[in-house]
Amino acid sequence: MSVSSALGPGGVPDPEASAEARRMMELVSTMKEMHGSEKAAILLLALGEESKVVWEKLDEDELREISQAMSNLGVVRAEVVEFLIKDFVSRFSATGAVTGTYEHTYRLLAQFLPKEKVDGLMEEIRGPAGRTMWDKLGNVNETVLANYLKNEYPQTVAVILSKVRPEHASRVLQALPESFAIECIQRMLRMEPVQRDILDKIEATLKQEFMTNLARTSKRDSHELMATIFNNFDRQTEGKFVSLLEEKNKESADRIRALMFVFDDLAKLDPAAIQTLLRNVPKERLSLALKGANDDMRNLFMSNMSERAAKMMREEMAAMGPVKLRDVDVAQQEMVQITKNLADKGEIMLSEGGGQDELIY
């Protein structure tokens, strides 16, 4: 659309034309930010079963990259879909948006690929999140990664640790045997620039030997699944089932408890994270959640508010009078979920200290 076409009679700006121009600019900007594999994933999702002929022509690396992108898409706005497939927009105008999920991706691939190949692809996707191999390694628990690396050559470990985030590398080094760790540190200090083909080989080995096995193991971790289920119980139900399980299988109860992230764990957030959380929790839900919290938790949140805001919060809680425990549990669980969402988006960091204070997902 030209500038002149956005003007009405007499050179007066046409509001509808201007709005359309802004919409088109936003769409163009969205397209520029999207990775090529994401665009391909949207097109193939929109085509549905008719995309079979395209999938059959992709090589293994393309299959893996597009499948990964597809499973992470979530909801894609209809106008974005239409922008990508203008020539076929009439075919999809009735459905509009498409949704990319793990399950949808699996069902679609299973229609025209061997089950073993689909399982392999999807198991890898289930592994730690991240666009690159080094991003993925940065999301692997340091003990798990150290147990794998301690069997590698120190020079190889030095290359790998130089590519992941420094804070994660430090935790992996602490988890390695001391003599081996110091050897890796010396190699890192003397390291020269690594050739691209060597890096490619290391990445390929990590992908084949480590990440796929890790994804397969994670898929079968029933304790992690049960911890997620327990997180969605109200406080009384959670306590009842944890106690009953403890009587039958204390080890499993302890593992589930360690994997759970509950309202009391918010006390481990740093001040910056708490302030970010405060900006994202509706005030009426915050006051209800704190109404049922202990004094330490209340003081923690109040200390991160302005004096005036803290006073208003206390007055609002006092004005509530008696509240149902069930309502408090729901509000607290909402705060926990908001915290997890903020952490997933990278807006806050959950505790990364060692020992029992560490929160791992």
C-alpha positions in Angstrom: 0.0 0.0 0.0 1.5 3.4 -1.0 1.4 6.5 1.2 -1.0 8.2 -1.1 -3.5 5.4 -1.0 -3.9 5.9 2.7 -5.3 9.4 2.1 -8.9 10.1 1.5 -10.4 12.9 -0.6 -8.6 16.2 -0.4 -5.5 14.6 1.1 -7.2 13.8 4.5 -5.9 10.6 6.1 -8.4 7.7 5.8 -8.6 6.0 9.3 -9.5 2.6 7.9 -6.7 2.7 5.3 -4.2 3.8 8.0 -5.3 0.9 10.3 -4.9 -1.6 7.4 -1.4 -0.2 6.7 -0.5 -0.6 10.4 -1.8 -4.2 10.3 0.2 -5.0 7.3 3.4 -3.6 8.8 2.8 -5.6 12.0 2.4 -8.8 9.9 5.6 -8.0 7.9 7.4 -7.5 11.2 6.1 -10.8 12.5 7.3 -12.6 9.4 10.8 -11.1 9.8 11.0 -12.4 13.3 9.9 -15.9 12.5 12.5 -18.7 11.8 12.2 -20.4 8.4 11.3 -23.7 10.1 8.4 -22.0 11.9 7.0 -20.7 8.7 7.3 -24.1 7.1 5.6 -25.7 10.2 2.6 -23.3 9.9 2.2 -24.0 6.2 2.3 -27.8 6.8 -0.2 -27.6 9.7 -2.6 -25.6 7.6 -2.3 -28.1 4.7 -3.0 -31.0 7.1 -3.1 -34.4 5.5 -2.5 -32.8 2.1 1.0 -32.0 3.2 2.0 -35.7 3.0 3.7 -35.2 -0.4 5.9 -32.4 1.1 6.9 -34.4 4.2 8.0 -37.3 2.1 10.5 -35.1 0.3 12.2 -33.8 3.5 15.5 -35.2 4.7 16.0 -36.3 8.3 17.5 -33.0 9.5 14.6 -31.0 7.9 12.0 -33.3 9.5 13.6 -32.9 12.9 13.8 -29.1 12.7 10.3 -28.6 11.4 8.8 -31.1 13.8 10.5 -29.2 16.7 9.2 -25.9 15.5 5.7 -27.3 14.9 5.4 -28.8 18.4 6.3 -25.4 20.0 4.0 -23.2 17.8 1.0 -22.9 20.1 -1.9 -20.9 18.5 -1.1 -19.0 15.3 -3.4 -16.1 14.4 -5.5 -16.6 11.3 -4.2 -13.5 9.7 -0.6 -14.8 10.0 -1.7 -18.1 8.3 -3.4 -16.2 5.5 -0.4 -13.9 5.0 1.8 -17.0 4.5 -0.6 -18.8 2.1 -2.3 -16.1 0.1 -2.8 -18.3 -2.9 -4.7 -20.8 -0.7 -6.5 -18.5 1.8 -10.0 -19.5 0.6 -9.3 -23.1 1.5 -8.6 -22.2 5.2 -10.9 -19.2 5.7 -13.5 -21.4 7.5 -11.0 -22.6 10.1 -8.8 -19.6 10.4 -6.1 -20.2 13.1 -4.2 -23.5 13.4 -2.8 -24.9 16.6 0.5 -26.7 16.9 1.0 -29.1 19.8 3.1 -32.1 20.6 0.1 -34.4 20.2 -1.1 -32.8 16.9 2.4 -33.1 15.5 2.7 -36.8 16.5 -0.7 -37.7 14.9 0.2 -35.9 11.7 3.6 -37.5 11.3 2.3 -40.9 12.2 0.0 -40.8 9.1 2.9 -41.1 6.7 6.1 -41.9 8.5 7.2 -45.2 10.1 6.3 -45.4 13.8 10.0 -45.9 14.8 11.0 -42.7 13.0 8.2 -40.7 14.5 8.9 -42.0 18.0 12.6 -41.1 17.6 11.8 -37.5 16.4 9.2 -36.9 19.1 11.4 -38.3 21.9 14.1 -35.8 20.9 11.6 -33.0 20.9 10.5 -34.0 24.4 14.1 -33.4 25.6 15.3 -30.1 27.1 14.0 -27.0 25.3 16.3 -24.8 23.2 16.9 -23.8 19.6 20.5 -25.0 19.4 22.3 -27.9 21.0 24.1 -25.6 23.4 20.8 -24.1 24.5 19.5 -27.6 25.1 22.6 -28.6 27.2 22.1 -25.5 29.3 18.7 -26.9 30.4 20.0 -30.3 31.4 20.5 -30.9 35.1 24.2 -30.4 35.9 24.5 -33.8 37.7 23.1 -35.6 34.7 25.4 -33.7 32.3 28.4 -34.3 34.5 27.8 -38.0 34.7 27.9 -38.1 30.9 30.9 -35.8 30.4 33.1 -37.6 33.0 33.6 -40.4 30.5 34.7 -38.0 27.7 38.2 -36.6 26.9 39.0 -33.5 29.0 39.5 -31.5 25.7 36.1 -32.4 24.5 34.5 -31.5 27.8 36.4 -28.2 27.7 34.9 -27.4 24.3 31.4 -28.2 25.5 31.7 -26.2 28.7 33.0 -23.2 26.8 29.8 -23.2 24.7 27.2 -23.4 27.4 26.2 -20.5 29.8 29.0 -19.7 32.3 26.7 -20.2 35.3 25.7 -23.7 34.1 29.3 -24.6 33.3 30.3 -23.7 36.9 27.7 -26.1 38.3 28.8 -28.9 36.0 32.4 -28.5 37.0 31.4 -28.7 40.7 29.6 -32.0 39.9 32.6 -33.5 38.1 35.4 -35.5 40.0 37.8 -32.9 41.3 40.9 -34.1 39.4 39.0 -34.4 36.1 37.4 -30.9 36.6 40.8 -29.2 37.1 42.1 -30.9 34.0 39.1 -29.5 32.0 39.7 -26.0 33.5 43.4 -26.1 32.4 42.3 -27.2 28.9 39.7 -24.3 28.8 42.4 -21.8 29.8 44.7 -23.0 26.9 41.9 -23.4 24.4 42.4 -22.1 20.8 39.5 -21.3 18.5 37.7 -24.6 17.6 37.2 -25.4 14.0 33.7 -25.6 12.7 33.9 -29.2 11.6 35.0 -30.3 15.0 32.1 -28.5 16.6 29.7 -30.1 14.2 31.0 -33.6 15.1 30.7 -32.8 18.8 27.1 -31.6 18.3 26.2 -34.6 16.2 27.6 -37.0 18.9 25.7 -35.2 21.7 22.5 -35.4 19.7 22.9 -39.1 18.9 24.3 -40.4 22.1 23.1 -38.1 24.8 20.1 -36.0 24.0 18.0 -38.8 22.5 18.7 -41.1 25.4 17.9 -38.3 27.8 14.6 -37.5 26.1 13.7 -41.2 26.2 14.5 -41.4 29.9 12.6 -38.2 30.6 9.5 -39.5 28.8 9.4 -42.4 31.2 9.8 -40.4 34.4 6.5 -41.2 36.1 7.6 -39.3 39.3 7.8 -36.0 37.3 4.3 -36.6 35.9 2.9 -37.4 39.4 4.5 -34.2 40.8 2.7 -32.2 38.2 -0.6 -33.9 39.1 0.0 -33.3 42.9 0.7 -29.6 42.1 -2.9 -29.3 40.9 -4.4 -30.8 44.1 -5.8 -28.4 46.7 -3.8 -28.3 49.9 -5.8 -30.9 51.9 -6.0 -33.4 49.0 -2.2 -33.0 48.4 -1.4 -33.5 52.0 -3.6 -36.6 52.2 -2.2 -38.3 49.2 1.4 -37.5 50.1 0.9 -39.0 53.6 -0.8 -42.1 52.2 2.0 -42.6 49.6 4.6 -42.0 52.3 3.2 -45.0 54.3 3.4 -47.2 51.2 6.5 -45.9 49.5 8.5 -43.2 51.3 11.2 -43.0 48.6 8.6 -42.2 45.9 6.9 -39.7 48.2 10.2 -37.9 48.8 11.0 -37.8 45.1 7.6 -36.4 44.2 7.8 -33.8 47.0 11.3 -32.7 45.8 9.9 -32.3 42.2 6.9 -30.3 43.3 6.8 -26.5 43.1 4.4 -25.1 45.7 3.3 -21.7 47.1 5.9 -21.9 49.9 8.7 -22.2 47.3 8.0 -18.6 46.3 10.0 -17.6 49.4 13.1 -18.7 47.4 12.6 -16.0 44.8 15.0 -13.1 44.8 13.6 -9.5 45.3 13.7 -8.7 41.5 11.6 -11.9 40.7 9.1 -11.1 43.5 8.6 -7.6 42.1 8.1 -9.0 38.6 5.6 -11.5 40.1 3.7 -8.7 41.9 3.3 -6.8 38.6 1.7 -9.9 37.0 -0.7 -11.1 39.7 -4.1 -9.3 39.9 -4.3 -7.5 43.2 -7.5 -9.2 44.4 -5.9 -12.7 43.8 -2.7 -11.6 45.6 -4.6 -10.4 48.7 -6.6 -13.6 48.9 -3.4 -15.7 48.5 -1.6 -13.8 51.2 -4.7 -13.9 53.5 -3.9 -17.6 54.0 -0.1 -17.3 54.0 2.1 -17.4 57.0 3.6 -14.1 58.5 7.0 -14.7 56.8 5.5 -15.0 53.4 3.3 -12.0 53.9 6.2 -9.9 55.1 8.3 -11.0 52.1 5.8 -9.7 49.6 4.9 -6.6 51.6 8.6 -5.7 51.9 8.8 -5.6 48.1 5.8 -3.2 47.8 5.8 0.5 48.4 4.7 1.5 52.0 1.4 2.8 50.6 0.7 -0.3 48.6 1.6 -2.6 51.5 -0.8 -0.6 53.8 -3.6 -0.9 51.2 -3.0 -4.6 50.9 -3.3 -5.1 54.7 -6.5 -3.1 54.7 -7.9 -5.2 51.9 -7.1 -8.5 53.6 -8.7 -7.2 56.9 -11.8 -6.1 55.0 -12.2 -9.6 53.6 -13.2 -11.2 56.9 -13.2 -15.0 57.0 -12.4 -16.7 53.7 -12.7 -20.3 52.5 -9.5 -22.4 52.6 -10.4 -23.7 49.1 -10.5 -20.2 47.7 -7.1 -19.4 49.2 -5.6 -22.6 47.7 -6.9 -21.7 44.3 -5.4 -18.1 44.5 -2.1 -19.5 45.7 -2.0 -22.1 43.0 -2.7 -19.3 40.4 0.4 -17.4 41.8 2.5 -20.6 41.4 1.3 -21.0 37.8 2.1 -17.4 37.0 5.5 -17.9 38.5 6.2 -20.9 36.3 4.9 -19.1 33.2 7.2 -16.1 33.9 10.2 -18.5 34.4 9.3 -20.3 31.1 9.4 -16.9 29.3 12.7 -16.0 30.9 11.3 -13.0 32.8 12.4 -14.4 36.2 14.9 -17.0 37.3 13.9 -19.7 39.7 16.5 -20.6 42.4 19.6 -22.1 40.9 21.5 -22.7 44.1 22.8 -26.2 44.8 21.4 -28.7 47.3 17.8 -28.9 48.4 17.0 -25.3 47.4 17.4 -26.0 43.7 14.3 -26.0 41.6 14.5 -28.2 38.5 12.0 -28.6 35.7 
